[in-house]
Amino acid sequence: MPRSVQDILDHADELAKRFEDYEPSPEDEVAVGEYLLRRAALARARTERQVSEAVGLARKAGISWKRIGTELGISAQAAQQRYGPLTKSA
């Protein structure tokens, strides 16, 4: 949906005004510890997804469970138990 430069500038002005007029309420506040925990949980989820994808690619490339386990700092059996079901569905 094409928009004119003026439409974009008007929208930017509207957003700037909403930002300037914003008054936080107590419900908006999050304790630092809770915020950090939320960020850490999201980072862990992203990392786990990356590891799962990498294990799947490694298995497709013929890399052994022993080697994968070594790279992950776990045993071959632990790697296969944890990631094996995920690699079979991929």
C-alpha positions, 0 to 999 in steps of 0.5 A, a space after each residue: 500500500 503506497 503512502 505519500 511522504 506527507 502520510 509518513 511524516 504525519 504518522 511519524 508526528 502522531 507517534 512522536 506525540 503519543 510518545 511525548 504524552 505517554 504517562 507510565 502507570 504502575 502496571 507498566 513497570 517491571 522489576 529489573 530482576 523480572 526483566 533480566 529473567 525474561 531476557 535470559 529466557 528468550 536468549 536461552 530459547 533462541 540458543 536452544 533453537 540454534 543448537 537444535 538446527 545445528 544438530 539436525 544439519 550435523 546429522 544430515 552431514 553424517 556427523 556422529 552422535 559422539 562428535 555432536 556430544 563432544 561439541 555440546 559437552 555431553 555424552 553421545 547418548 545424552 545428545 541422541 536422547 535430547 536431539 534425536 527425536 527432533 532430527 527425525 522429524 526434520 
